[in-house]
Amino acid sequence: MIRPSPRKTADVALDWARERDYAGYDPYDGLNSPVLSSFASNWLTRLVAIHGVNKSPINLRPVLGIEPERNPKGVALFASACLRLYEATGEEAYLTEAEELLRWLAQNTSTVTTRHAWGYNFDWQNARRFFLPAYHPSIVVTVFCARAFLEHHEVTGADWSLDVADDAAAYIREGINVVDVDGFDAYTYTPYGDFVVINANALAAAFFLRLSGHTADGELRSRAVELFEFVLHAQDDTGAWYYSMPASDSHLSHDNFHTGFVLESLSEYVTTFPGDERAREAYDDGMAFFVDELFEADGAPKFESDKSTPYDAHASAQALITLAQSDSLEARETAERVREWTMEHLYDEEGYFYRRVGRVLNDETPYMRWSQGWMTLALSTLVRAEAERDDVEAHAERSAVPAED
């Protein structure tokens, strides 16, 4: 079957999101229900409410009074997608849309700090580890939002977007807790508690390192290197990473999209420091594990290395982003299989992506951040990567033509 191109699919997915003003449901928005929130007063009842809505075979949100809303992280994903499409095509409409979304983000920061920081638009209970009220910042949401501003600066040279990204980095360094893990100063997931997530530290490290290339802040670059040292330390003998540290506290083993986050981040380091052989070996080992252990033969993204289902759109999307960074033929072939599988099993012709295919039940509810935002970003990343390859090939062809006398 002939599939539409990544560019065509990205445009249709963007249109679908734009028609809904980028507002939608989220898998974890159960506590936005006025019915459920009234009794969800402790960690257990909050988990029951969140996962009752999340795992229901039918979408209960309309009857529970949960309204479609903009999620700051979702808005950031769409902004980054538009910026990547602008880079690939030069079409100003993409840049205009990205800037509108970024201005909304700049005006809708967390109210618990004067700096630029962001959280989810719903109360969130993470097992028994922590409770994060709506719009209270987390390191991951703040990184993804700030990264969209940094991308804008890199594409346009605008100072205002660099200022926002720099201020967000300052928030992370000042506002997120730091705890000692095996002698490393690691960030916790939120400003509260001591729960350390490996991919969150990797994402912060990559953001700091990338940002440091546009500022005179040497301490930011040093902090990035320290965090990457922690990430390298956390890698196990298989080349993979658990979700949290210590590994015994992790509710996930080696799962798909969080591994993708770590590898995407580590790619930033090995590109910046090509002479660091230890980091390069860690990246290569991690990519080998990723490609060999986290996908089915047909391209379906396994949930964890030892657990196939559910096959999730978020995992498909991050896989495409992670694999697009690699110049290996094996990674490119894997990416093509992932895209083919995703378009066949998770794409609806109306223009949206389903969340996941389960062993017994599927979740076909459209989720604005989890599936639509992530897949739009992934497709735009493929479009940009293809444009970059075309530019390289065109340059090589021009260089090969002998100059006329």
Secondary structure by P-SEA (a helix, b strand, c coil): cccccaaaaaaaaaaaaaaaccbbbcccccccccccccccccaaaaaaaaaaaaaccccccccccccbbbbaaaaaaaaaaaaaaaaacccaaaaaaaaaaaaaaaaccccccccbbbbccbbbbcccccccccccccaaaaaaaaaaaaaaaaacccaaaaaaaaaaaaaaaccbbbbbcccccccccccccccccaaaaaaaaaaaaaaaaacccaaaaaaaaaaaaaaaaaccccccccccccccccccccccaaaaaaaaaaaaaaaacccaaaaaaaaaaaaaaaacccccccccccccccccccccaaaaaaaaaaaaacccaaaaaaaaaaaaaaaacccccccccccccccccccccccccccaaaaaaaaaaaaaaaaaaaaaaaaaaaaaccccc
